[in-house]
Amino acid sequence: MIAIIVGLLLALIIFVVVVSSIQQHKEKLEAEKRVKVAKQKAIIDESEELILNLANLPSNPTVVQILNRRSLNAAKAMQELMPDVKGIKNRVQELTSRLKAAEDLAANNPPQDEKFTLPDNEQQLVAILQCIKKLRVTLKSEQSKGALDAQTFTHEDNRLGAMQLKINIESLVKRGTQAYNKEMLGSARQYFEKALQTLANSPVKTDYIATRQAEIKEQLEEITNALKNTNAKDAAKKAKSEEDELDMLFQPKKKW
């Protein structure tokens, strides 16, 4: 009897340990699943935010299409992880319709290289630059995953890179012009020189870069001439002041 009781106790202990291990394994799998679902949801949220921010940039249906496909792929991954959740199924259907509409729009409306107008608000300008940087990182990620072909990635990345360069240059030129108009010639020269160096460092050479380089060089020449004139005037003024001081020092003393 003692042996039977001991055997039953051992069996019970083993059963408890096995059940506990199975439960822990299930909890671990559920935790990993929640992390994966959260990751896919974050991808969808980021893509949605980027699509909204695209309203501040020239129209680009191709990038909208890429971002919608990214969201759809993430939603499908969520559905595989949680097939019983009805909300995810509806989300997949919604994103499928949106992707179809984006594909039709991209097919009939190629990207337009519109003239970009810089916003006066500095915060808006920073937000636009951040949006472009995020888009380029996102496109690179999609290309690395095989969700975006190399040709489309290269074309869109170059387009976004050119836009980013243009915004940086136009911002520097704008600040340089403002400083020049306020006769802050030293600051103006620094802005224009930085813009010129940025253009020179660009790996892609375009008509915009060539035109802007010529214009900025001309503006720098004007600033150089203005600085020479200013220095000459200051030197003449200083010489005149020193001459007046000498005249005062050696003029005949008055007799009282």
NORMO-V269030 format. One line per field, one symbol per residue. ss: DSSP state (H for helix, E for strand, L for the rest). burial: I if it has 9 or more other C-alpha atoms within 8 Angstrom, else O. Layout:
ss: ???
burial: ???
This chain:
ss: LHHHHHHHHHHHHHHHHHHHHHHHHHHHHHHHHHHHHHHHHHHHHHHHHHHHHHHHLLLLHHHHHHHHHHHHHHHHHHHHHLLLLHHHHHHHHHHHHHHHHHHHHHHHLLLLLLLLLLLLLHHHHHHHHHHHHHHHHHHHHHHHLLLLLHHHHHHHHHHHHHHHHHHHHHHHHHHHHHHHHLLLHHHHHHHHHHHHHHHHHLLLLLHHHHHHHHHHHHHHHHHHHHHHHHHHHHHHHHHHHHHHHHHHHHLLLLLL
burial: OOOOOOOOOOOOOOOOOOOOOOOOOOOOOOOOIOOIIOOIIOIIOOIIOIIOIIOOOIOIIIOIIIIIIIIIOIIIIIIOOOIOOOOIIOIIOOIIOIIOOIIOIIOOOIIOOOOOOOOOOOOIIOOIIOIIOIIIOOIIOIIOOOOIOOOOIOOIIOOIOOOIIOIIIIIIIOIIIIIIOOOIIOIIIIIIIIIIOIIOOOOOOOOOIIOOIOOIIOIIOOIOOIIOOOOOOOOOOOOOOOOOOOOOOOOOOOOO
